[in-house]
Amino acid sequence: MNKLDLCKKAIDATTYSYSPYSNCKVGAALLTKSGKVYTGCNIENASFSATICAERVAFSKAVSEGEKDFEAIAVVGKIDNNIKVFTPCGVCRQVMTEFCDGDFKIFVVTGENSFNEYTLSQLLPNSFALKEK
């Protein structure tokens, strides 16, 4: 799957966002090394700490189905149907560290046909991990 197609799947995932409190829709599309894509959207809760980010939804879906080898993730945020640039939060970066090497690709959508590309090491240098990768 090419990078732009993965970004478009993340944009499509915003459709399912449950975000009545922030009105900020976030979508993610996680690519496994086997080529399968798992999508996720943010799911808010009145008790804000119970909110789960789109990235963690995608990882949870994949891991719960036996996937543990990942290649890339695309992330997009929308406010009032306009794409806003959002990088993964710190908790999501830490979850990525649990399953991914430092060269794991993160595509941050900046427009309908554009994105910035990062590695996990760039977004979370000196990460905390208990296991060797």
Secondary structure, DSSP 4 states (H G I P E B T S, - for coil): --HHHHHHHHHHHGGG-B-TTT-EEEEEEEEETTS-EEEEE-B--SSGGG-B-HHHHHHHHHHHTT---EEEEEEEEEETTEEE--PPPHHHHHHHHHH--TT-EEEEEEETTEEEEEEHHHHSTT---SS--
